[in-house]
Structures are given as structure tokens and as C-alpha cells.
Amino acid sequence: MAQIDLDDLPPRIAQVLEALGEADTLLLVRGGAVVARLAVAEPAPRPAPAEIDSEEQVHEVLEHFSAMINDEF
């Protein structure tokens, strides 16, 4: 069985897949032809809200951003 992590997909596609409910069907289309039909067997569980200190989270994001900028330039 193939598996795709939603974090590896573009945000728009990940949102569409996450929003699918029970008994929903998703068609994959290329050039007007149906390539695949995916049926939801069981909806994805909603993630619990993260309990992270906002100041700690901001610091972590800025640290990550700084590392990315330093790697690029």
C-alpha cells in the first residue's frame, strides 16, 4: 500500500484531503480523464490543539527562519 504524508504535499492539496469526510470520494483527473477515484474509508482525526508556550513557539520559528536564511545566503 502506498502512503503519502500530508506534510509533504502543497498546502492546498493537503487541506482538500483533510477536509474529506466519511463516504466522500475524490477524483484525480488529468487532461479531462479520470486517473483514480479515492473513497474515504475513515475520516482523519482532528488534531488536538498544541499546548506550546507562545513565546517559546515564536522563538523557535524565528530560530528556524534565521537558520534557513543563513543556509540560503
N, C-alpha and C positions, 0 to 999 in steps of 0.2 A: 504494500500500500504506500502511495506517495503521501508526503506530509509537507505542508508549507507553513512556516511561521509567519503570522500576520505582521510581525515587526519587520520582516524582510520585504514587505510589499509597499508600494506607494500608498500614502495615507488615504487617498480617495477610495482605492480598491479595498483596503483593509476596513474602512468604515462601511462600505456596502456589504461586505461579507459578515461583519459583526452584527449588522442590523437585521440580517435574515432571521426570521422566526421559524417556529416549528411548522412543518408542512410547506414551507416556501421552496420555490425552485429557482435556480439561477441558470440562465442560458449563457454559454460562451459562444460568441459569434465572431467570425472573421470573414470579411468580404460578403456579408449577407447570408452566409451559410452557417448553420448550427454546428459547432465543433464539439460541444459537450453540453450535457444537461446535468446539473448537480442538484440533488434534493437534500434538504436538511433533515438529518436523522434525529438530531437532538440539538436544541439551540445552545449557543455558547453561554456559559455562566457570566453574569455581570461581575466585573472585578470589584473587590471591596475597596472602599476609599483608603488610600495610603495615609498612615498617620506619621508623617515626617515633619519635623520642626521646619517651618517655612524659612527661617534664617539659614538653617543648615542646608536646605534644598537650594536656596539662591546661591550660597557659597559653592556648592557642588556644581551647579550649572555654570557659574562664572569660571570656575576652575577648568571645567571641560572645554568651554568656549576658548579660554586662553590657550589651552594645550592644542586645540585644533588650529588656531591662528598661528601659533609658533611652528607647528608642523608644516603648514602651507607656505609660510614665508621664511 
